[in-house]
Amino acid sequence: MPSRSTLFADIDSMEPDRFADHLAEDVSFRFGNADAVIGREAVRDTWAGFCSGIDGVSHSLVEEWQTPSATIVEAEVTYTRTDGTTVTLPVVTIYRGGELIDDYRIFMDVAPLFEADG
């Protein structure tokens, strides 16, 4: 299982290939109640598309729990919008797998990111 510090640093780099390097070829990626995205390249492309709409992302890890089959991470994510404003949102991420992640789930309400500031 990837270390959380490396995983989230690679996500925060906004370089989709760095995130994809942590994923199994047949990974299942699900954000909230959206349909799952299947496959490393599809997830990479999904992350690249999301990154094209923001100027930055930074995870501040709050707590991590390990189970025999999963890692659960509570964090606060600060997004920098294209207008330079920021919004910080709570998130819980659950990921499973061996050396590479084969199941990745994000639980958060991302709507405030897309609301007009103030």
C-alpha positions in Angstrom: 0.0 0.0 0.0 1.4 3.4 -0.9 2.4 5.7 2.0 -0.2 8.4 2.5 2.4 11.2 2.5 3.7 10.1 -1.0 0.2 9.5 -2.3 -1.3 12.9 -1.3 1.9 14.8 -2.3 1.5 13.2 -5.7 -2.1 14.2 -5.8 -1.3 17.7 -4.7 1.3 18.0 -7.5 -1.6 18.2 -10.0 0.5 16.0 -12.3 -2.0 13.2 -13.2 0.7 10.7 -14.0 2.1 10.9 -10.5 -1.3 10.0 -9.0 -1.8 7.3 -11.6 1.5 5.7 -10.6 -0.2 4.6 -7.4 -3.1 2.8 -9.1 -3.6 -0.7 -10.3 -4.4 -1.2 -14.0 -8.0 -2.2 -13.2 -8.6 0.3 -10.4 -12.1 1.4 -9.5 -12.3 5.1 -8.6 -15.5 6.6 -7.2 -16.1 10.2 -6.1 -19.1 10.6 -3.9 -22.2 9.3 -5.5 -20.9 9.5 -9.1 -20.5 6.4 -11.2 -17.2 4.6 -10.7 -14.4 5.2 -13.2 -12.6 2.0 -14.1 -9.0 1.7 -15.2 -5.7 3.6 -14.5 -5.8 5.6 -17.7 -9.5 6.6 -17.2 -8.8 7.7 -13.6 -5.7 9.6 -14.8 -7.8 11.4 -17.4 -10.6 12.2 -14.9 -8.0 13.7 -12.5 -6.4 15.7 -15.4 -9.8 17.1 -16.3 -10.6 18.1 -12.8 -7.1 19.7 -12.4 -7.7 21.8 -15.6 -10.6 23.6 -13.7 -8.5 24.6 -10.7 -5.2 26.3 -9.9 -4.2 24.2 -6.9 -5.0 21.5 -4.4 -3.4 20.8 -1.0 -4.3 18.0 1.5 -3.9 18.5 5.2 -4.1 15.1 6.8 -6.1 14.9 10.1 -6.1 11.2 10.9 -5.5 7.8 9.3 -6.9 4.4 10.2 -5.6 1.0 8.9 -7.8 -2.0 8.7 -6.7 -5.4 7.4 -8.2 -4.5 4.0 -8.3 -0.7 3.7 -6.7 2.6 4.6 -9.1 5.4 5.7 -7.8 9.0 5.7 -9.6 12.0 7.1 -8.3 15.3 5.7 -9.0 18.9 4.8 -8.5 19.8 1.2 -7.8 23.4 0.2 -8.5 24.1 -3.4 -7.3 27.2 -5.2 -9.8 28.4 -7.8 -8.8 29.9 -11.1 -9.6 33.3 -9.7 -7.1 32.9 -6.9 -9.6 32.4 -4.1 -9.5 29.3 -1.9 -12.0 26.9 -0.3 -11.2 24.3 2.3 -13.4 21.2 2.5 -13.5 18.1 4.7 -12.9 14.8 3.0 -12.6 11.1 3.8 -10.8 8.8 1.4 -10.8 5.0 1.6 -8.4 3.0 -0.5 -7.7 -0.7 -0.8 -5.1 -2.8 -2.5 -1.6 -4.2 -2.3 1.4 -2.5 -3.7 -1.0 -0.5 -6.0 -4.5 0.8 -5.2 -7.3 -1.2 -6.8 -10.2 0.6 -5.1 -10.2 4.3 -4.3 -13.2 6.2 -2.9 -13.6 9.8 -2.0 -16.4 11.1 0.2 -16.9 14.8 0.2 -19.3 17.6 -0.9 -17.3 19.4 -3.6 -20.2 21.8 -4.5 -18.7 24.7 -2.5 -15.7 24.7 -4.8 -17.9 25.7 -7.7 -20.1 28.2 -5.8 -19.4 31.9 -6.3 -17.2 33.3 -3.6 -18.9 35.5 -1.0 
